[in-house]
Amino acid sequence: MKSTLLTLTVLLSFSSAFAEGPSRVLLLGDSHAYGRYGSVLDAHFRKGDTQVTSLSSCGSSPSTWTTSSENFKSTNCGFWKKNAKGQETRVTSHRLPSFGEELAATKPDLTVITLGTNFLASWQHQKRKSPR
């Protein structure tokens, strides 16, 4: 009962905080966000006066975006960025931007992270290699 009440309170607080929608959104994703899914998600948040910055890199995982800027990874299978002004960059090979720098620059009210499939594949690969 207490957990249900706490969950309901958090949801109501969250929904009332964005009753008019967030004014700045940062979207971050892997290859799913590079394709149609990312474009649809981006278009959804751009409705109204919302400033949206979308970043995606195929093959990325959480560690890809949290590596220090000195040795940030590059993608060779696709990078997409659409800034708050709607200017797009879509290239095959690109050195990834720093997630921390993007957070500082955009100061989002809402950050949507859509990662996971590459992490799972990496984890499964490591699991098979480990001795039993």
Residue frames as qw, qx, qy, qz and C-alpha x, y, z in Angstrom:
[[0.000, 0.885, 0.465, 0.000, 0.00, 0.00, 0.00],
 [0.302, -0.803, 0.095, 0.505, 2.78, 2.43, 0.91],
 [0.398, -0.186, 0.589, 0.678, 4.68, 1.74, -2.31],
 [0.230, 0.601, 0.675, 0.361, 1.50, 2.23, -4.38],
 [0.118, -0.939, -0.273, 0.175, 0.85, 5.56, -2.67],
 [0.387, -0.622, 0.316, 0.602, 4.46, 6.64, -3.16],
 [0.387, 0.132, 0.685, 0.603, 4.35, 5.68, -6.85],
 [0.112, 0.785, 0.579, 0.191, 1.09, 7.54, -7.36],
 [0.241, -0.894, -0.075, 0.370, 2.48, 10.63, -5.60],
 [0.407, -0.390, 0.484, 0.670, 5.61, 10.61, -7.75],
 [0.310, 0.373, 0.711, 0.509, 3.59, 10.19, -10.95],
 [0.002, 0.892, 0.452, 0.023, 1.21, 12.99, -10.05],
 [0.321, -0.792, 0.119, 0.505, 4.08, 15.28, -9.13],
 [0.414, -0.155, 0.606, 0.661, 5.89, 14.46, -12.36],
 [0.238, 0.560, 0.686, 0.400, 2.81, 14.95, -14.54],
 [0.076, -0.938, -0.313, 0.128, 1.90, 18.29, -12.91],
 [0.402, -0.608, 0.271, 0.629, 5.48, 19.54, -13.34],
 [0.166, -0.119, 0.655, 0.728, 5.09, 19.05, -17.10],
 [0.389, 0.580, 0.619, -0.360, 1.42, 19.96, -17.46],
 [0.419, 0.826, -0.051, -0.373, 2.33, 22.25, -20.36],
 [0.901, 0.357, -0.028, 0.244, 5.18, 20.01, -21.49],
 [0.638, -0.469, 0.117, 0.599, 8.92, 20.43, -20.99],
 [0.280, 0.918, -0.058, -0.275, 10.52, 23.41, -22.73],
 [0.235, 0.696, -0.666, -0.129, 13.88, 21.70, -23.44],
 [0.959, -0.063, 0.239, -0.137, 14.31, 18.02, -24.29],
 [0.067, 0.623, -0.755, -0.193, 17.45, 15.99, -24.93],
 [0.963, 0.116, 0.090, -0.227, 17.00, 12.67, -26.76],
 [0.043, -0.633, 0.766, 0.105, 19.86, 10.17, -26.81],
 [0.916, 0.076, 0.283, -0.273, 19.87, 6.79, -28.50],
 [0.490, -0.271, 0.744, 0.364, 21.49, 3.99, -30.45],
 [0.062, -0.010, 0.742, 0.668, 20.71, 2.70, -33.96],
 [0.044, 0.617, 0.786, -0.012, 16.98, 2.57, -33.20],
 [0.036, -0.828, -0.225, 0.512, 17.06, 6.32, -32.63],
 [0.193, -0.363, 0.521, 0.748, 19.17, 6.77, -35.79],
 [0.044, 0.233, 0.834, 0.498, 16.29, 5.40, -37.84],
 [0.281, -0.515, -0.514, -0.626, 12.54, 5.94, -38.06],
 [0.552, -0.594, -0.548, 0.208, 11.96, 5.50, -34.31],
 [0.414, -0.332, -0.152, 0.834, 14.25, 8.44, -33.53],
 [0.013, 0.195, 0.358, 0.913, 12.66, 10.63, -36.18],
 [0.419, -0.582, -0.590, -0.371, 9.17, 9.93, -34.84],
 [0.559, -0.558, -0.429, 0.439, 10.26, 10.52, -31.24],
 [0.314, -0.128, 0.047, 0.939, 12.00, 13.75, -32.25],
 [0.147, -0.362, -0.464, -0.795, 8.92, 14.99, -34.16],
 [0.484, -0.617, -0.619, -0.039, 6.68, 14.15, -31.19],
 [0.485, -0.556, -0.296, 0.606, 8.68, 16.33, -28.81],
 [0.249, 0.000, 0.223, 0.943, 9.10, 19.18, -31.33],
 [0.118, -0.688, -0.618, -0.361, 5.38, 19.89, -31.29],
 [0.329, -0.907, -0.251, 0.073, 4.69, 23.31, -29.84],
 [0.087, 0.937, -0.274, 0.198, 7.46, 25.49, -28.48],
 [0.854, -0.440, 0.242, 0.139, 9.69, 22.68, -27.22],
 [0.244, 0.782, -0.566, -0.093, 13.42, 22.93, -27.99],
 [0.971, -0.094, 0.217, -0.028, 14.65, 19.43, -28.83],
 [0.151, 0.695, -0.688, -0.143, 18.18, 18.16, -29.35],
 [0.978, 0.018, 0.140, -0.152, 18.41, 14.59, -30.64],
 [0.053, 0.667, -0.737, -0.095, 21.61, 12.52, -30.73],
 [0.955, -0.025, 0.248, -0.163, 22.01, 8.95, -31.88],
 [0.139, 0.633, -0.743, -0.170, 24.87, 6.65, -32.76],
 [0.941, 0.036, -0.230, -0.245, 24.38, 3.13, -34.00],
 [0.772, 0.146, -0.524, 0.330, 26.27, 0.57, -32.00],
 [0.007, -0.527, 0.432, -0.732, 26.33, 2.77, -28.92],
 [0.626, -0.435, -0.637, 0.118, 25.77, 1.66, -25.35],
 [0.397, -0.906, -0.144, 0.017, 25.81, 3.56, -22.04],
 [0.675, -0.459, 0.185, 0.547, 29.61, 3.37, -21.83],
 [0.503, 0.445, 0.362, 0.647, 29.89, 4.95, -25.29],
 [0.037, -0.842, -0.226, -0.488, 28.35, 8.18, -24.03],
 [0.568, -0.823, 0.004, -0.019, 30.06, 8.30, -20.63],
 [0.811, 0.040, 0.005, 0.584, 33.66, 7.87, -21.76],
 [0.266, -0.714, -0.019, 0.647, 35.85, 10.91, -21.07],
 [0.479, 0.846, 0.044, -0.233, 36.14, 13.42, -23.91],
 [0.120, -0.702, 0.634, 0.299, 39.85, 12.68, -24.39],
 [0.101, -0.167, 0.944, 0.266, 39.11, 9.20, -25.70],
 [0.624, 0.328, 0.331, -0.627, 35.53, 9.53, -26.89],
 [0.553, 0.096, 0.796, 0.228, 34.52, 6.80, -29.28],
 [0.284, 0.332, -0.398, -0.807, 33.73, 7.17, -32.96],
 [0.734, 0.289, 0.548, -0.278, 30.94, 5.49, -34.82],
 [0.039, -0.308, 0.699, 0.644, 31.40, 4.00, -38.24],
 [0.064, 0.335, 0.911, 0.233, 27.85, 2.86, -38.83],
 [0.085, -0.675, -0.497, -0.539, 25.84, 6.06, -38.39],
 [0.227, -0.327, -0.437, 0.807, 25.52, 9.23, -36.33],
 [0.025, -0.676, -0.504, -0.537, 22.55, 11.61, -36.29],
 [0.206, -0.383, -0.428, 0.792, 22.12, 14.92, -34.53],
 [0.003, 0.691, 0.459, 0.559, 19.27, 17.37, -34.86],
 [0.247, -0.042, -0.426, 0.870, 19.71, 20.51, -32.81],
 [0.089, 0.561, 0.596, -0.567, 17.09, 22.78, -31.25],
 [0.242, 0.542, -0.166, -0.788, 16.97, 24.89, -34.45],
 [0.843, 0.379, 0.283, -0.257, 16.20, 21.81, -36.54],
 [0.365, 0.722, -0.562, -0.170, 19.61, 21.63, -38.24],
 [0.974, -0.106, 0.182, -0.089, 20.56, 18.02, -38.94],
 [0.092, 0.631, -0.759, -0.130, 23.81, 16.12, -39.24],
 [0.937, 0.018, 0.292, -0.190, 23.51, 12.56, -40.55],
 [0.326, 0.696, -0.632, -0.101, 26.80, 10.87, -41.40],
 [0.917, 0.025, -0.399, -0.013, 28.27, 7.38, -41.45],
 [0.722, -0.084, -0.384, 0.569, 31.42, 8.08, -39.46],
 [0.121, -0.814, 0.019, -0.567, 31.66, 10.64, -36.69],
 [0.338, 0.084, -0.681, 0.644, 33.41, 11.23, -33.38],
 [0.362, -0.668, -0.642, -0.106, 30.70, 11.24, -30.74],
 [0.090, -0.682, 0.161, -0.707, 30.00, 14.34, -28.67],
 [0.178, 0.048, -0.788, 0.588, 30.23, 14.27, -24.90],
 [0.345, -0.608, -0.690, -0.191, 26.90, 13.54, -23.20],
 [0.411, -0.576, -0.381, 0.595, 27.98, 15.69, -20.25],
 [0.153, -0.181, 0.192, 0.952, 28.74, 18.63, -22.54],
 [0.194, -0.372, -0.651, -0.633, 25.38, 18.20, -24.29],
 [0.397, -0.647, -0.632, 0.156, 23.61, 18.23, -20.91],
 [0.330, -0.486, -0.162, 0.793, 25.45, 21.41, -19.92],
 [0.066, -0.029, 0.402, 0.913, 24.74, 23.09, -23.25],
 [0.290, -0.382, -0.656, -0.583, 21.06, 22.18, -23.59],
 [0.159, -0.069, 0.599, -0.782, 20.05, 22.23, -19.89],
 [0.401, -0.239, -0.718, -0.516, 17.11, 19.92, -20.60],
 [0.572, -0.266, 0.314, -0.710, 13.97, 19.73, -18.51],
 [0.923, 0.025, 0.309, -0.228, 13.57, 16.18, -19.77],
 [0.092, 0.553, -0.784, -0.266, 16.21, 13.71, -20.99],
 [0.932, 0.131, 0.152, -0.303, 15.08, 10.59, -22.86],
 [0.070, -0.553, 0.812, 0.175, 17.69, 7.83, -23.18],
 [0.922, 0.198, 0.091, -0.321, 16.89, 4.91, -25.46],
 [0.256, 0.577, -0.776, -0.004, 19.80, 2.50, -25.20],
 [0.732, -0.282, 0.510, -0.353, 20.08, -1.14, -24.33],
 [0.955, 0.273, 0.040, -0.109, 20.29, -3.58, -27.19],
 [0.565, 0.630, -0.458, 0.272, 24.02, -3.07, -27.77],
 [0.285, -0.569, 0.620, -0.459, 24.72, -3.33, -24.05],
 [0.881, -0.081, 0.344, -0.313, 22.84, -6.60, -23.91],
 [0.873, 0.452, -0.170, 0.060, 24.77, -8.00, -26.90],
 [0.254, 0.680, -0.563, 0.396, 28.06, -6.92, -25.32],
 [0.540, -0.435, 0.555, -0.459, 27.10, -8.46, -21.99],
 [0.962, 0.105, 0.164, -0.190, 26.13, -11.76, -23.65],
 [0.695, 0.590, -0.358, 0.201, 29.45, -11.81, -25.54],
 [0.027, -0.625, 0.623, -0.470, 31.40, -11.25, -22.30],
 [0.773, -0.255, 0.401, -0.420, 29.37, -13.89, -20.51],
 [0.959, 0.275, -0.053, -0.044, 30.28, -16.50, -23.16],
 [0.525, 0.628, -0.454, 0.353, 33.99, -15.63, -22.91],
 [0.348, -0.637, 0.511, -0.460, 34.21, -15.84, -19.11],
 [0.350, 0.169, -0.917, 0.086, 35.48, -19.10, -17.59],
 [0.721, -0.426, -0.223, -0.499, 32.99, -21.18, -15.65]]
